[in-house]
């Protein structure tokens, strides 16, 4: 049976034009397939401009991300089991994995516009397998803005067991 969870992080993109990893996750070795079902970014800056959040996967053979601040996914169904996947946010610096592939990107207006992505069916979700040699090995979310110090909300909706 699939279970669904969400993660929310109040991020700040610190340096204009420089990609910054804001969140990352991976599935445990024996975990069920993990899927990304929603990605939303909403900024609240006084300076006009644009920003993006890219979803990147790290292919097998690459070094998995490191660092970050642990974050526990919140179940959508209150009686759902704890998520099997492990997640971090950019509360402390995240070192990106080594063989990243851009899977999608959403744009947002720095002065308050929201951008988002929601696959129309389960098979369209970016997926991360569990196992000893999964491909991809992790999923990372990287922001970029045209000015510095852009605060935004990053919301991820995930499913396990799809």
Secondary structure, 3 states (H helix, E strand, C coil): CCEEEEEEEEEEECCCCCCEEEEEEECCCCCCCEEEEEEEEEECCCCCCEEEEEEEEECCCCCCCEEEEEECCEECCCCCCCCCCEEEEEEEEEECCCCEEEEEEEEEECCCCEEEECCCCHHHCEEECCCCCCCCCEEEEEEEECCCCEEEEEEEEEEECC
